[in-house]
């Protein structure tokens, strides 16, 4: 466990090592909140729908998604540059290596989402709540689950630049088919019923809705969303464990994927 935590710490440090890049990403997310959120709010009738308070939780969850997905990029580079092969020579179990990467993804996503939440709380005071603090462990599990999707991409992309192509496609599809930017009541008029089910079950939609229940103060529906979000995250996490186990087992036996 101690060695796995050391690997997780090193893996997490790569995400926060490029401070200027991190600052740029945070600035871009804040720009989304202030530009898109405020402009769209001005275009919508104020008596019916406050787009800014709706959109900001979506930006926070999107930031968490991209931060947690970064672990897939680091694993891909580790596979191609020999870092993962080096890890397999250390006195750490295969399961320890798998959980180290997923743990670093969970911490990276939760920390990044926490930074965005603190910034957003300056504009939406409702986010300063014990319910927001209670969501931090849930966001940690969600981040680990989303990293499971990156693990599947590592499983199928193998060497070369295909991982980045796959990752871009999956990220675009998941953000587009979600309630990050638009409520389900609006998109229901444009998609068939089976796609609406996909949108509702999308972990990004569930994460954004969980944050929106805090903003709106509707804790009753929030409890249901929370259970659904945790269940979805755990399923994705299990998929990620299986995928990374397969990747590292094959790497240990063959030397490449």
C-alpha distance (Angstrom), angle and dihedral (degrees) to the residues before:
residue distance angle dihedral
X1 . . .
X2 3.80 . .
X3 3.81 92.3 .
X4 3.81 91.4 46.2
X5 3.80 89.6 52.8
X6 3.82 90.2 50.2
X7 3.81 90.2 53.6
X8 3.81 89.9 47.2
X9 3.81 90.4 51.1
X10 3.81 92.2 50.5
X11 3.81 91.1 45.4
X12 3.81 91.4 49.6
X13 3.79 91.6 47.8
X14 3.82 90.2 62.0
X15 3.79 89.6 61.0
X16 3.81 94.1 52.0
X17 3.80 96.3 34.9
X18 3.81 94.3 84.8
X19 3.80 94.7 65.8
X20 3.80 96.1 172.4
X21 3.80 91.7 51.3
X22 3.80 90.0 48.5
X23 3.80 90.7 49.3
X24 3.81 89.7 49.8
X25 3.81 92.2 51.2
X26 3.80 91.4 49.3
X27 3.81 90.1 48.1
X28 3.81 90.4 51.7
X29 3.81 91.3 51.2
X30 3.80 91.1 48.9
X31 3.81 88.7 49.1
X32 3.81 89.2 54.1
X33 3.81 89.7 52.4
X34 3.79 96.0 47.6
X35 3.81 101.3 35.2
X36 3.79 105.4 33.9
X37 3.80 95.3 30.7
X38 3.79 96.4 47.1
X39 3.82 95.9 40.3
X40 3.80 93.7 49.1
X41 3.80 90.9 45.2
X42 3.79 88.3 55.8
X43 3.81 89.9 52.4
X44 3.82 94.4 52.3
X45 3.78 126.6 71.5
X46 3.80 106.5 -96.9
X47 3.79 94.1 -143.6
X48 3.78 94.8 64.0
X49 3.78 110.3 33.7
X50 3.81 136.5 10.1
X51 3.78 102.4 -149.7
X52 3.81 94.6 -174.9
X53 3.83 94.9 61.5
X54 3.80 88.6 43.3
X55 3.81 95.7 50.0
X56 3.82 101.2 43.3
X57 3.86 95.3 67.7
X58 3.80 87.1 51.0
X59 3.80 90.9 54.3
X60 3.82 90.5 50.5
X61 3.81 92.3 52.0
X62 3.81 91.5 44.9
X63 3.81 89.2 54.1
X64 3.80 89.9 50.0
X65 3.81 89.7 50.2
X66 3.79 95.5 52.8
X67 3.81 91.8 43.3
X68 3.81 93.3 51.5
X69 3.80 91.1 44.9
X70 3.79 90.2 57.4
X71 3.81 89.5 78.1
X72 3.81 88.2 68.8
X73 3.79 89.9 57.1
X74 3.81 91.1 49.8
X75 3.81 92.2 49.0
X76 3.80 90.6 47.9
X77 3.79 91.0 52.2
X78 3.80 89.5 45.0
X79 3.80 90.6 54.1
X80 3.81 93.3 49.6
X81 3.82 96.9 40.1
X82 3.81 97.7 44.8
X83 3.82 97.7 -109.8
X84 3.81 93.5 119.0
X85 3.80 90.2 48.1
X86 3.81 87.7 54.4
X87 3.80 91.7 50.2
X88 3.81 89.3 54.3
X89 3.82 89.9 58.2
X90 3.81 91.5 57.5
X91 3.83 122.8 92.4
X92 3.81 92.7 -98.9
X93 3.78 127.5 113.6
X94 3.78 123.7 -113.9
X95 3.80 90.0 -114.0
X96 3.79 89.6 50.1
X97 3.79 91.5 55.6
X98 3.81 91.6 47.7
X99 3.80 93.8 49.8
X100 3.81 91.8 44.2
X101 3.81 91.2 62.0
X102 3.80 93.8 43.3
X103 3.79 91.3 46.7
X104 3.80 92.2 52.0
X105 3.81 88.8 49.9
X106 3.79 91.2 51.5
X107 3.79 92.9 49.0
X108 3.80 93.7 44.3
X109 3.79 93.4 50.6
X110 3.80 94.5 44.1
X111 3.82 93.1 47.9
X112 3.80 92.7 47.4
X113 3.81 91.9 47.4
X114 3.82 88.9 47.6
X115 3.81 90.7 55.1
X116 3.80 91.0 50.6
X117 3.81 91.1 46.6
X118 3.81 91.7 53.6
X119 3.80 90.0 50.9
X120 3.82 92.2 45.6
X121 3.81 91.3 49.8
X122 3.81 88.1 68.0
X123 3.82 87.8 65.4
X124 3.82 99.8 30.5
X125 3.84 109.3 40.0
X126 3.82 91.2 -173.8
X127 3.81 87.8 76.7
X128 3.81 88.8 69.2
X129 3.78 93.5 87.2
X130 3.79 142.1 117.5
X131 3.80 86.6 -117.2
X132 3.80 89.0 62.7
X133 3.80 89.9 53.2
X134 3.79 89.5 48.4
X135 3.81 88.9 55.0
X136 3.82 93.1 58.9
X137 3.85 94.6 82.8
X138 3.80 88.7 45.5
X139 3.80 91.0 51.9
X140 3.80 88.4 49.1
X141 3.82 90.5 55.5
X142 3.81 90.3 44.2
X143 3.80 90.6 52.3
X144 3.81 91.3 51.2
X145 3.79 89.6 48.5
X146 3.80 92.9 50.8
X147 3.80 88.1 50.3
X148 3.81 85.5 59.7
X149 3.80 88.1 67.5
X150 3.81 89.1 54.7
X151 3.80 87.9 51.2
X152 3.79 90.3 57.4
X153 3.80 89.6 51.3
X154 3.81 89.5 51.8
X155 3.79 87.5 52.5
X156 3.80 94.7 55.8
X157 3.80 103.9 28.7
X158 3.82 96.8 63.2
X159 3.83 113.8 174.6
X160 3.79 127.6 -12.3
X161 3.77 131.2 38.3
X162 3.80 96.8 -50.2
X163 3.80 92.5 101.9
X164 3.80 92.1 64.5
X165 3.82 91.5 47.8
X166 3.81 91.5 49.7
X167 3.81 92.2 44.8
X168 3.79 92.8 51.1
X169 3.79 91.1 49.7
X170 3.81 94.4 47.8
X171 3.81 93.2 45.7
X172 3.82 91.9 49.9
X173 3.80 92.6 47.1
X174 3.81 94.9 47.2
X175 3.80 94.8 47.5
X176 3.81 92.2 44.6
X177 3.81 94.7 47.6
X178 3.80 94.7 52.3
X179 3.79 141.3 78.1
X180 3.81 92.0 -107.4
X181 3.80 93.5 114.7
X182 3.81 104.8 13.4
X183 3.83 134.7 36.5
X184 3.80 118.5 -111.5
X185 3.80 90.0 -117.6
X186 3.81 89.2 64.2
X187 3.81 100.0 43.6
X188 3.82 91.3 46.4
X189 3.78 87.6 80.6
X190 3.80 93.2 58.7
X191 3.83 106.0 40.4
X192 3.82 133.9 58.1
X193 3.81 118.5 -109.6
X194 3.81 95.9 -99.8
X195 3.81 91.1 55.6
X196 3.80 90.2 48.1
X197 3.81 87.9 57.2
X198 3.81 89.6 51.7
X199 3.81 90.3 49.7
X200 3.80 92.4 50.1
X201 3.83 92.9 47.2
X202 3.79 92.7 45.7
X203 3.84 105.7 117.3
X204 3.81 89.5 -136.6
X205 3.80 89.7 58.0
X206 3.78 91.4 47.3
X207 3.80 92.7 48.1
X208 3.80 92.6 48.9
X209 3.81 91.8 47.3
X210 3.82 90.6 50.6
X211 3.81 89.9 55.7
X212 3.79 91.3 44.6
X213 3.79 91.1 56.3
X214 3.80 87.5 58.7
X215 3.80 91.5 49.7
X216 3.80 92.5 46.6
X217 3.80 94.6 40.8
X218 3.82 93.4 -127.3
X219 3.80 99.0 138.6
X220 3.83 95.3 163.5
X221 3.81 95.5 67.2
X222 3.80 88.3 35.5
X223 3.79 91.7 66.0
X224 3.80 90.5 57.3
X225 3.80 92.6 46.3
X226 3.79 89.4 49.2
X227 3.80 94.1 54.8
X228 3.78 91.3 46.4
X229 3.81 91.1 47.7
X230 3.82 93.4 50.3
X231 3.82 91.6 47.2
X232 3.81 92.4 50.4
X233 3.81 91.4 46.4
X234 3.80 92.6 50.7
X235 3.82 91.5 50.4
X236 3.82 90.8 51.9
X237 3.80 90.1 45.3
X238 3.81 91.6 54.5
X239 3.81 89.4 49.3
X240 3.81 88.7 51.3
X241 3.81 92.8 50.4
X242 3.81 91.3 51.1
X243 3.83 92.4 46.3
X244 3.82 95.3 48.4
X245 3.81 91.5 44.7
X246 3.79 89.0 55.2
X247 3.82 92.2 46.5
X248 3.80 95.0 49.7
X249 3.81 94.1 40.6
X250 3.79 90.6 54.7
X251 3.80 90.6 43.8
X252 3.81 91.1 53.2
X253 3.81 92.6 48.3
X254 3.82 101.6 39.1
X255 3.80 103.1 21.0
X256 3.80 93.6 -125.2
X257 3.80 139.6 41.5
